[in-house]
């Protein structure tokens, strides 16, 4: 049985209440909410009230996103992370998203790893205190200081942090990073989106190209999910599409349903559901 979820970015124009309705209508298991959209998180509701609404809808709050540039660690960054964790705990979230710096700085071999370990070392007890998981999301862009999942896993394991940190396997970023190893035992969630423009090169792909997954997908979403499932992973598959065309779609629920059906059909032929 597949477990689908909805990242608020995919339906960026929807209110908190509409996100709940969309996810519930589609039979999804949960949602991910964000602090980088124009509207206030939870549409201004107190986190406790938002958590009650989520649970009343039969959904899980899989994660709050995001602590940006977490591997550019400082006292200010620690305060930012702590504030996010307090909100996440109050709302009943399971995790907070940790997004690395993506500005072509801190890129040196040795420097990257040291900065990452410093951040994870300080985040680990904070997460433990709040009963949360830190979802570490490597970004496949060439300018990202945490591009490869293997580097994240090495740092997590060095800190005995497997119980406190999980990977986000983002199919877009996995593709941009050139593929590579899967780490199902470290993976907490999969983010899916497709790129269908046949003319754009991998080096020129940006978030704006990320649409819902269909038969034109160039990223191999179905294959990536199938590989993870064959390796024993069976977590939530969350839609995270950034393209304006998706945000402006007149029937977002219908579009998501079609994409869910396409993915499920493809996986049914590749690996037992």
N, C-alpha and C positions, 0 to 999 in steps of 0.2 A: 504494500500500500504506500503510495507516494504522499508525502506531507508537503504541501505548498504553503507559501507565506507571501506577505506583501510588504515591501519596503515603501514607505510613504513617497519616496522620490518618484516612483512609477506613476503615481496619481497625485502629482505635486500640487494640483489645483484643488484637491479635495480637502474638506475640513477633517478634523479628527473623527467626528461622528460619521462622516461619509466613508472614511477609511475603514472603520469598524463594519459598516454596512456592506461595503464591497467585499471585504475579506470573509464575512459571515455568509453572504450570498453565494460565494464561490466555494464554500466548504473548506476554507483554509484553516491551518492550525494556529496561525499567529501573525503578528505584525512587527515591523521595525519602524520606530519613529525617529525623527531627526531634528537637530537644532540649526540646520542650515537652510531652512525654507523661510519664505517671507512671513508666514503666519507663526504665531507663538506655538511652542510645543503644547500639545493637549488643548489647543485653542484657548489657553488661559485658565483652564481648570487646574485646581490643585492636583498634584501628582497622586495623592491618595484617592481622590474622586475619579481621576482618569483610570487608575488601576481597577477600581470597582466596576467602571463601565466596560473595561476590556474583559474582565472575568465574566461579567453578566452576559457578554456577547459570545461566551464560550471560546474565547481566544486567549492565547499567550502573548505577553509582551516579550518577544524574543530578545530584543536589544534596544537600547537608546544609542543613537549616533549623534555626534561623534566627538572624541577627544582628538583634535587635529594636531599633526606634527608631534605626536607623543614622544618620538625618539629625539626630539630637540628639547631635552629635559631641563627643567629649571624649577625654582620655587614657585613661580607663577604657573607653570604647567602643572605642577603638583596640586596647586589650589584649584585649577580648572578641572582636573580629573576628580578631585574630591567632591566638588560641587555636583558634577555629573553623577557620581556614584550615589550621593545622597538622594538626588532626584530619582534615580533608577530604583533604588531600594524602596523609596516611598511609594512608587508606582507599581511595585511588584515585578520589575523587569528581571530577566535572567542574566543579562550581560550588558556591557557597555562596549562600544566599538572604538578601537584604537587605530587611528589612521596615521601612517608615517609621513614625514616631510617629503615634499614632491617638488623641490625647487632647485635641484642640481647642486645642493650644498650638503656638506657632511658625507661626501661620496667616497672618500678615500678608503682603500682596503685597510682594515684594522680600525680606522676611525668609525666606520659604519657599525661594526660589530660591538665596539666599546660603548658607543652611544646607545645602542639597542639594549645591551645588557644592563646599563645603568638605569634606563627607564623601567625595564621589566623588573629589576631588583626592587626598586622603590614602589612600583605599582602592586607588586605581589601581596604585601601585607595589607595594603589599602583594600584590595579586592576581597581578601579573606575576611577582613573586618565587616564588610558589607554583604558578604554572601553572594558575590557576583563573579562572573567569568569575564575576562578581558578578551574580546574578539580582535585578534591581530590580523589586519588585512594588508598583505603585501600588494603593492600597485605595480603593474607591469610596465609603466612608463620608464623610459631610459633615464629620466632625471630623478627617479625616486631612490631614496636612500635605503629602502627596504623593498627590493624588487623581487626577490626570490624566496619562496616558501622554505626552502632548505635552510637558509640563513636564519629565518625566524625559529624554525624547529631546533636548530643547534643552540640558539640562545635560550629558548624555553627549557630544553633538557638540561643545559648547564646549570640552571637555577632550580632544578627539580620542580618546575612550574607547570607541569602537565595538567594538574588539577585546577589551576587558576587561569590558564591561558589556552585558548583554542584558535585555530586558524579560520579565517574566512576564505573559502575557495571561490574566488570570483572568476567565472568562466572567461570574461573579457580580459582580465588582467593575466590569467594563466596563459591565454593565447599570446598576448603582447610580450610576455616574458619568455616566449619561445617554448612553452610547454614545460616539460621536466617532470620530476617525480611527483607522485601523489602521496599525501600523508593522511590516510583516512582516520587513523587513530588519534590524530591531532585536530581533525576538522570538526568545527562546530556547526557551521552553516554553509550553504552554497548560495551564491548570488548568481542569478542568470540574467542575461540580456544578449541580444543578437546584433550582429552587424550584417546588413544586407546589401549595402552599396557595393557593386562589383568593381568600381573604379578606384576606390580608396585603397592605398597601400597600408600595410600593418603599421608602418612607422608614422603614418599620418592619422591613424584612428584616434579619436578623442571621445570623451563622454557624450558629446552631442550626436554621435553616430549610433548610440546604443538604443535599440528598439526591442520590441517583444520578439521572442524566438519563434521563427516559422521555417518553412521549407527552404527559404533562401539563405538561411544562416550560414555565415562563413567561419564561425568560431568553433564549431564542433561541440555545441552545448550538449546534445544528446549523448555523444560519445564520451565526453568528460564525466557526465553524471553516471553513465553506465560503467565506466572504469572504476569510479569511486564505489558504486554499489557492489560490483563484483569483489571489491577488496573489503567489503563488510560495512561500509558506511551507509547509514539509513536515516539521516537527519533531515531537517527542513530545507526546502528549495525555495528561495525567496526571490521574487521578481524585483530587479533594480534597473529600470530603464530611465535614461536621462534625456533622451531625444525630445525636443519640443513637439515633434509630431505625435508622440505618445501622450504627452501632457495635454495636447489640444484635441485628442480623439473624442468624438461625440458619444461613443459608447465604450468607456474604458472597461466596464465589466465584461462586455461581450468579447473585446479584444483579448483580455486576460484568459477568459474561458477557452477561446480558440487556441491560445498558446499552451495552456495547460494540457489540452487534449492532444496537441501535436507532440509535446514532450512525452506524455504518457504512452501514446501510440508508438513512438520511436523506441522508448525503453522496453516496451512490451516485446518488441522483436529482438532486443539486444540482451536483455537480462530479465529474469523473472521479477515481477513486481510483487 
